[in-house]
Amino acid sequence: MRVLIADKFEQSGRDGLQSLGCEISFQPDLKDEALVDAIRKEAPDVLVVRGTKVTEPMLDAGPVKLVVRAGAGYNTIDVSAASKRGIYVSNCPGKNSIAVAELAFALLLALDRRIADNVVTLCRGEWNKKEFSKARGLFGRTLGLIGVGKIGQEMIPRARAFGMPVVAWSRSLNTERAALLGVELKESPKAVASASDVVSVHLALNPETKGLLSTDFFNAMREGAYFINTARGEVVDQQNYDVYTKSKDFKKSQKAKLAKLEKDEKEFNAKKQAASSK
């Protein structure tokens, strides 16, 4: 069996395929017309990709019988065109669950500690310790999960380690399962948004989830809450969201939220200082 790997792929994975008797052609930089030409030349039975887009002309270029997405999502593959030609499409869900959960927490910590802003000022030769030592912290903050599949489930013990209670919504999540996972079940994404200091999205992209998170969801979020999406961008209703964020109502609400957040932080710091002086 001839296998064309048109993306970055671990050596151990290539060795495994070769041990099964596959003839491997590893060309990780292929894309667009170059990939069409390679399929025509190599005539592979199997095409393996990660982030590379697989289009209809590529599927027409050779005798491909199977397209494997070495990852969870498959929105970069023209599944409809593949189906018309009797070409199977496969993905590998769950294989990167821990890595994605770690990334989500890295982004969360970067937001809370303003790491990116700190690096920018440091690169300008400025060291503003007083400004960037300010952080609300994660302990006691509520983490809201939209989607509790394999990645969402990996978020739960990490949240627990940071002292964060977890609320969650998922289409398949019920009361019994939520109790087993140690999370509080919410009836909708909007309910999660209104109960969370941090919202982390872990949904698979499909017709039911496309555009699921729209203006009602973002309106429901708490003042100063963080929104982290390591799922597909299309789960957010981007068109309506863009219109909303440019509206006067949004700007007015953001200004009010910022003012309240600053007031709350001043009060918190004052209480903390008073407590430490006793």
C-alpha positions as CSV (number, residue, x, y, z in Angstrom):
1,M,0.0,0.0,0.0
2,R,1.4,3.4,-1.0
3,V,1.0,6.1,1.6
4,L,1.7,9.8,0.8
5,I,2.2,11.9,4.0
6,A,1.8,15.5,3.0
7,D,2.3,17.1,6.4
8,K,4.5,17.0,9.5
9,F,4.4,13.5,11.0
10,E,6.3,11.9,13.8
11,Q,9.1,9.4,12.8
12,S,7.6,6.8,15.1
13,G,4.4,7.0,13.1
14,R,6.2,6.6,9.8
15,D,8.2,3.7,11.2
16,G,4.9,2.0,12.3
17,L,3.4,2.3,8.9
18,Q,6.6,0.9,7.3
19,S,6.5,-2.0,9.7
20,L,3.1,-2.8,8.4
21,G,4.5,-3.1,4.9
22,C,3.4,0.3,3.6
23,E,5.5,2.2,1.1
24,I,5.9,5.7,2.5
25,S,6.4,8.9,0.6
26,F,7.0,11.7,3.2
27,Q,6.7,15.2,1.7
28,P,5.6,17.4,4.6
29,D,5.7,20.7,2.7
30,L,3.2,19.9,0.0
31,K,0.1,22.0,-0.5
32,D,-2.2,23.3,-3.2
33,E,-1.0,22.6,-6.8
34,A,2.2,21.0,-5.5
35,L,0.1,18.4,-3.7
36,V,-2.1,17.8,-6.7
37,D,1.1,17.1,-8.8
38,A,2.5,14.8,-6.1
39,I,-0.7,12.7,-5.9
40,R,-0.7,12.4,-9.7
41,K,3.0,11.3,-9.6
42,E,3.0,9.1,-6.5
43,A,-0.5,7.5,-7.1
44,P,-1.0,6.9,-3.4
45,D,-3.7,4.6,-2.0
46,V,-3.7,6.7,1.3
47,L,-3.2,10.4,1.8
48,V,-2.2,11.5,5.3
49,V,-2.5,15.2,6.3
50,R,-2.7,17.3,9.5
51,G,-3.4,21.0,8.7
52,T,-3.1,20.7,4.9
53,K,-6.3,21.3,3.0
54,V,-7.6,18.4,0.8
55,T,-9.6,19.7,-2.1
56,E,-11.6,18.1,-5.0
57,P,-8.8,18.5,-7.6
58,M,-6.5,16.6,-5.2
59,L,-9.0,13.7,-4.9
60,D,-9.3,13.7,-8.7
61,A,-5.5,13.6,-9.3
62,G,-4.9,9.9,-8.3
63,P,-6.3,6.6,-7.0
64,V,-6.7,7.8,-3.4
65,K,-8.9,5.4,-1.5
66,L,-8.5,6.9,2.0
67,V,-7.7,10.3,3.4
68,V,-6.5,10.3,7.0
69,R,-6.5,13.5,9.1
70,A,-3.9,13.0,11.8
71,G,-5.9,14.9,14.3
72,A,-9.5,15.4,15.5
73,G,-11.1,17.9,13.2
74,Y,-11.7,17.2,9.5
75,N,-13.1,20.5,8.3
76,T,-10.0,21.0,6.1
77,I,-11.0,18.0,3.9
78,D,-13.7,18.2,1.2
79,V,-15.7,15.3,2.7
80,S,-18.5,15.8,0.2
81,A,-16.2,15.4,-2.8
82,A,-14.6,12.4,-1.2
83,S,-18.0,10.7,-0.6
84,K,-19.0,11.2,-4.2
85,R,-15.9,9.4,-5.3
86,G,-16.2,6.6,-2.7
87,I,-13.1,7.8,-0.9
88,Y,-13.1,7.1,2.9
89,V,-12.2,9.9,5.3
90,S,-10.8,9.1,8.7
91,N,-9.7,11.2,11.7
92,C,-7.9,10.4,15.0
93,P,-9.9,12.0,17.8
94,G,-8.6,12.1,21.3
95,K,-4.9,11.5,20.4
96,N,-4.0,15.1,21.3
97,S,-6.4,15.6,24.2
98,I,-3.7,16.2,26.9
99,A,-1.8,18.5,24.6
100,V,-4.8,20.7,23.8
101,A,-5.9,20.8,27.5
102,E,-2.4,22.0,28.4
103,L,-2.5,24.6,25.7
104,A,-5.9,25.9,27.0
105,F,-4.4,26.3,30.5
106,A,-1.3,27.9,29.1
107,L,-3.5,30.5,27.3
108,L,-5.5,31.0,30.5
109,L,-2.4,31.6,32.6
110,A,-1.1,33.9,29.9
111,L,-4.3,36.0,30.0
112,D,-4.4,36.1,33.8
113,R,-0.7,37.1,34.1
114,R,-0.7,39.2,31.0
115,I,2.3,37.4,29.7
116,A,2.1,38.7,26.1
117,D,1.8,42.3,27.2
118,N,4.7,41.8,29.6
119,V,6.9,40.3,26.8
120,V,6.1,43.2,24.5
121,T,7.1,45.8,27.1
122,L,10.2,43.8,28.0
123,C,11.3,43.7,24.4
124,R,11.1,47.5,24.4
125,G,13.6,47.5,27.3
126,E,11.0,48.2,30.0
127,W,10.5,46.2,33.2
128,N,7.2,47.1,34.8
129,K,7.1,44.8,37.7
130,K,4.4,46.7,39.6
131,E,2.0,46.6,36.7
132,F,2.5,43.0,35.6
133,S,2.5,41.6,39.1
134,K,-1.2,42.4,39.2
135,A,-3.4,39.3,38.5
136,R,-6.7,38.0,39.8
137,G,-5.4,34.5,40.0
138,L,-7.2,31.3,39.2
139,F,-7.9,29.9,42.7
140,G,-11.6,30.0,43.4
141,R,-12.5,31.2,39.9
142,T,-15.1,29.1,38.1
143,L,-14.1,27.3,34.9
144,G,-16.9,26.8,32.4
145,L,-16.6,24.0,29.9
146,I,-18.5,24.0,26.6
147,G,-18.1,20.4,25.5
148,V,-16.9,17.5,27.8
149,G,-15.4,15.1,25.3
150,K,-11.9,13.7,25.8
151,I,-10.3,17.2,25.8
152,G,-12.9,18.7,28.0
153,Q,-12.5,15.8,30.5
154,E,-8.7,16.5,30.5
155,M,-9.5,20.1,31.6
156,I,-11.3,18.9,34.8
157,P,-8.3,17.5,36.8
158,R,-6.2,20.5,35.8
159,A,-8.8,22.9,37.0
160,R,-9.1,21.0,40.2
161,A,-5.3,21.3,40.7
162,F,-5.7,25.1,40.4
163,G,-8.5,25.2,42.9
164,M,-11.1,26.0,40.3
165,P,-14.7,24.7,40.5
166,V,-16.1,23.5,37.1
167,V,-19.4,24.0,35.5
168,A,-20.2,22.4,32.1
169,W,-22.5,21.8,29.3
170,S,-22.3,19.2,26.6
171,R,-25.0,17.6,24.4
172,S,-24.3,14.2,25.9
173,L,-23.7,15.3,29.5
174,N,-26.4,14.2,32.1
175,T,-26.7,14.6,35.8
176,E,-25.2,11.2,36.6
177,R,-22.2,11.7,34.3
178,A,-21.6,15.2,35.7
179,A,-21.6,13.9,39.2
180,L,-19.1,11.2,38.2
181,L,-16.8,13.8,36.6
182,G,-17.2,16.1,39.6
183,V,-18.7,19.1,37.7
184,E,-21.9,21.0,37.9
185,L,-24.2,20.5,35.0
186,K,-25.7,23.6,33.3
187,E,-28.6,23.4,30.9
188,S,-27.1,25.5,28.1
189,P,-23.9,27.2,26.9
190,K,-25.5,30.5,27.9
191,A,-26.0,29.2,31.5
192,V,-22.3,28.2,31.5
193,A,-21.3,31.7,30.3
194,S,-23.3,33.4,33.1
195,A,-21.8,31.2,35.8
196,S,-18.1,31.3,34.8
197,D,-15.1,33.4,35.2
198,V,-13.4,31.5,32.4
199,V,-15.1,29.8,29.5
200,S,-13.1,27.1,27.6
201,V,-14.6,25.6,24.4
202,H,-14.0,22.0,23.4
203,L,-16.6,21.2,20.8
204,A,-16.3,19.1,17.6
205,L,-17.3,21.1,14.5
206,N,-20.5,19.7,12.9
207,P,-23.8,21.2,11.5
208,E,-25.2,21.3,15.1
209,T,-22.3,23.2,16.6
210,K,-21.5,25.5,13.7
211,G,-22.2,29.1,14.9
212,L,-23.5,27.8,18.3
213,L,-21.9,30.5,20.3
214,S,-23.4,33.8,19.2
215,T,-24.2,37.2,20.7
216,D,-26.6,35.8,23.4
217,F,-23.8,33.7,24.7
218,F,-21.2,36.5,24.9
219,N,-23.8,38.9,26.4
220,A,-24.3,36.4,29.2
221,M,-20.6,36.3,30.1
222,R,-19.5,37.8,33.4
223,E,-17.6,41.1,33.6
224,G,-13.9,40.5,33.0
225,A,-14.4,36.8,32.1
226,Y,-11.9,35.1,29.8
227,F,-13.0,33.2,26.6
228,I,-10.7,30.5,25.3
229,N,-11.5,28.6,22.1
230,T,-9.1,25.8,21.2
231,A,-11.8,24.1,19.2
232,R,-12.7,25.2,15.6
233,G,-13.3,28.9,15.0
234,E,-16.5,28.1,13.2
235,V,-18.3,27.1,16.5
236,V,-18.5,30.9,17.1
237,D,-21.1,32.8,15.0
238,Q,-18.4,35.1,13.7
239,Q,-20.5,37.3,11.5
240,N,-23.0,38.2,14.2
241,Y,-20.2,38.5,16.7
242,D,-18.3,41.0,14.5
243,V,-21.5,43.0,14.1
244,Y,-22.2,43.0,17.8
245,T,-18.6,44.0,18.9
246,K,-18.8,47.0,16.6
247,S,-22.2,48.1,18.0
248,K,-22.6,51.0,20.4
249,D,-24.3,48.7,22.9
250,F,-21.3,46.4,23.1
251,K,-18.8,49.3,23.5
252,K,-21.0,50.8,26.2
253,S,-21.3,47.5,28.0
254,Q,-17.6,46.8,27.8
255,K,-16.9,50.3,29.3
256,A,-19.2,49.6,32.2
257,K,-17.8,46.1,32.7
258,L,-14.2,47.5,32.8
259,A,-15.2,50.1,35.3
260,K,-16.9,47.6,37.5
261,L,-13.9,45.2,37.2
262,E,-11.5,48.0,38.2
263,K,-13.7,48.9,41.2
264,D,-13.9,45.3,42.3
265,E,-10.1,44.8,42.1
266,K,-9.5,48.0,44.1
267,E,-11.9,46.8,46.8
268,F,-10.3,43.3,46.8
269,N,-6.8,44.8,47.0
270,A,-7.9,47.1,49.8
271,K,-9.4,44.3,51.8
272,K,-6.3,42.2,51.2
273,Q,-4.0,45.0,52.4
274,A,-6.1,45.6,55.5
275,A,-6.1,42.0,56.4
276,S,-2.3,41.7,56.0
277,S,-1.7,44.8,58.2
278,K,-3.5,43.3,61.2
